[in-house]
Amino acid sequence: MKKLTVIFLSVFLSAALFACGAETPVPSPTPRPELSPEQIISAEDAAAVAGYTLVQSGSVKTENNAKTVVFLSEPQGMKDAVKVTIRQAVNGETDEDIKQEFLHLYDMRPRAEPVSDMANTYIAYPYICFYENGYLVQITAGSGADDTQKAVLMLFAKKARENINKLSPSEAQGEDFLSAHQRPQLP
């Protein structure tokens, strides 16, 4: 009789839970891997784009939740250095926080030019900055503000995006929020 009572109570409680609309747990999204700048642009990648030998200078530095690596020309000082910085959501931040940081950086550079054929990308010489899959990336390379410099920066961004998408693929194509962004009016 006790077994029958236990079975009856188990069935009754299960039915009561389903009748109350108990929700099945929704799996949380897979966390995005933490990437380092030399993963998105290696010394070999930097040398291939720049057209001269580059070697990593020291270790990756972390400041304000951003990671930076610097590549110097070999021999040192003969050509321009390449600096790669990456930032992603940490410590309870969201992808939306990183998007807002990207837009804030854009707004702080009045001469920044959106890159028409690259979503969420702008050039503010001597660097290019873009947002991809939750990562904010800034690459400084070369000097000047001409079409040659623009082409080099765009090659760096293209290679970095390619590497990010290999290391942290995204199922969904993100919207181009930079093109819809309205800069605040300056006083």
LINHU-V734346 format. One record per residue. N is the residue number from 1. RES is the residue in one small letter. SS is DSSP state (H for helix, E for strand, - for the rest). PHI is phi as a letter, one per 40 degrees, with the letter a starting at -180 (* if undefined). Layout:
N_RES_SS_PHI, N_RES_SS_PHI
This chain:
1_m_-_*, 2_k_H_c, 3_k_H_c, 4_l_H_c, 5_t_H_c, 6_v_H_c, 7_i_H_c, 8_f_H_c, 9_l_H_c, 10_s_H_c, 11_v_H_c, 12_f_H_c, 13_l_H_c, 14_s_H_c, 15_a_H_c, 16_a_H_c, 17_l_H_c, 18_f_H_c, 19_a_H_c, 20_c_-_c, 21_g_-_g, 22_a_-_d, 23_e_-_c, 24_t_-_c, 25_p_-_c, 26_v_-_c, 27_p_-_c, 28_s_-_c, 29_p_-_c, 30_t_-_c, 31_p_-_c, 32_r_-_c, 33_p_-_c, 34_e_-_c, 35_l_-_b, 36_s_-_b, 37_p_H_d, 38_e_H_c, 39_q_H_c, 40_i_H_c, 41_i_-_b, 42_s_-_c, 43_a_H_d, 44_e_H_c, 45_d_H_c, 46_a_H_c, 47_a_H_c, 48_a_H_c, 49_v_H_c, 50_a_H_c, 51_g_-_g, 52_y_-_a, 53_t_-_c, 54_l_E_b, 55_v_E_b, 56_q_E_c, 57_s_-_b, 58_g_-_g, 59_s_-_c, 60_v_-_c, 61_k_E_b, 62_t_E_b, 63_e_E_a, 64_n_-_f, 65_n_-_g, 66_a_E_b, 67_k_E_b, 68_t_E_b, 69_v_E_b, 70_v_E_b, 71_f_E_b, 72_l_E_b, 73_s_E_c, 74_e_-_b, 75_p_-_c, 76_q_-_d, 77_g_-_g, 78_m_-_c, 79_k_-_b, 80_d_-_c, 81_a_-_c, 82_v_E_b, 83_k_E_b, 84_v_E_b, 85_t_E_b, 86_i_E_b, 87_r_E_b, 88_q_E_a, 89_a_-_c, 90_v_-_b, 91_n_-_f, 92_g_-_g, 93_e_-_c, 94_t_-_b, 95_d_H_d, 96_e_H_c, 97_d_H_c, 98_i_H_c, 99_k_H_c, 100_q_H_c, 101_e_H_c, 102_f_H_d, 103_l_H_c, 104_h_H_c, 105_l_H_c, 106_y_H_c, 107_d_H_c, 108_m_H_c, 109_r_-_b, 110_p_-_d, 111_r_-_c, 112_a_-_c, 113_e_E_b, 114_p_E_c, 115_v_-_c, 116_s_-_c, 117_d_-_b, 118_m_-_b, 119_a_-_c, 120_n_-_f, 121_t_E_b, 122_y_E_a, 123_i_E_b, 124_a_E_b, 125_y_-_d, 126_p_-_c, 127_y_E_b, 128_i_E_b, 129_c_E_b, 130_f_E_a, 131_y_E_b, 132_e_E_a, 133_n_-_f, 134_g_-_g, 135_y_E_b, 136_l_E_b, 137_v_E_b, 138_q_E_b, 139_i_E_b, 140_t_E_b, 141_a_E_a, 142_g_-_g, 143_s_-_a, 144_g_-_g, 145_a_-_a, 146_d_-_b, 147_d_H_c, 148_t_H_c, 149_q_H_c, 150_k_H_c, 151_a_H_c, 152_v_H_c, 153_l_H_c, 154_m_H_c, 155_l_H_c, 156_f_H_c, 157_a_H_c, 158_k_H_c, 159_k_H_c, 160_a_H_c, 161_r_H_c, 162_e_H_d, 163_n_H_c, 164_i_H_c, 165_n_H_c, 166_k_H_c, 167_l_H_c, 168_s_-_a, 169_p_-_c, 170_s_-_b, 171_e_-_c, 172_a_-_b, 173_q_-_c, 174_g_-_c, 175_e_-_c, 176_d_-_c, 177_f_H_c, 178_l_H_c, 179_s_H_c, 180_a_H_c, 181_h_-_c, 182_q_-_b, 183_r_-_c, 184_p_-_c, 185_q_-_c, 186_l_-_c, 187_p_-_c
